[in-house]
Amino acid sequence: MVSRTETALAGATTDKCMDKNDLETTKIIQEQFLSVDVAEIKEISDHSKQVNKLSF
């Protein structure tokens, strides 16, 4: 099954909006995003909320 992201990437490549290097970079970023641990996301989110409170 092809994901929506892969379909979008293929469409963008077909439309010549992205070259092969852009597509490869996007795939690497997607892999990194999908490999992030849920606990790490929560930690970053909590830290961001604390920073936002301090800046007001």
N, C-alpha and C positions, 0 to 999 in steps of 0.2 A: 504494500500500500504506500502511496506517495503522500507525504505530508503537505499541508497547505504552504508551508515555508518553501519546500522544495519546488512546488508548483509555481509559486511566486518567483522564486529565483530563476527557474527555467524560463518563465515568461519574460522576466526582465532581460535575461541573456538573449532570448530570441528577438526582443525589441532593440537590442544593441545598446541598452542602457548600462549594461555592466560588461566588462571584458572578463577574460578567464581569471586574471589576478583578483579582480573584485569578487568574483564568485568564490574563489578559493578562500579569500579572506573572510567572506561572509560565512562559509561553511565552518571555518575554524572558530569564529566567534560563536556560532550556534552550538558547536560541540562543547565549548567552554561553558556557555550558559546552561546547557542541559546537564553538565556534570557538577554544577554547584550544589553543595549540600544544603538541605532545607534549614538546618541549624545555623549555617553560615548566613543565609539570607535573613533569618530572623535577627541575628546579631547585628548585621549591617543596618537593617531597618530600625532596630531599637536605638542604635547609635545615632542614626540620622534624626530620629525624633528628639533625642536629647540635645543634639546640636541646634535643631530648630527652636527648641524651647529657650536655649541660652542666647540665641541671636535676637530675641524680641525684647 
